[in-house]
Amino acid sequence: MNERFVKAFIAAICLSMITFGLWTIDISVSAIQISSMTPLQVEVTSGWWTRDPVLQYHIGLYIIQIAALIMAAITFYEITNNTGRRK
C-alpha cells in the first residue's frame, strides 16, 4: 500500500477522534452544568464508557491529546523526511 495513503488514512482517523473527543467533552460539560444547578445527580446518558460526566470529560481530553500527538508526529515526519519532497 502507498505510504502516503496510509498516513492520510491515519490522519483522517485522528480527525475523527478529535471530533469524537470534542463531542464527549460537550455532553459531559452539559451534564456538569445541569448537575451544578440542580440538587439531582445527573448522569451522561449518551456516554460510551461511563455515565460519570467528570470522568467522561477527562476521557474526551485524553482522546484529543492522543489524536493530536499522532497527527503532530506524522506532520513532523513528513517535514523532516527527504522522501516527501518532489524532485
Secondary structure as GFF3:
##gff-version 3
##sequence-region A 1 87
A	DSSP	alpha_helix	3	37	.	.	.	ID=ss1
A	DSSP	alpha_helix	53	80	.	.	.	ID=ss2
A	DSSP	three_ten_helix	82	84	.	.	.	ID=ss3
###
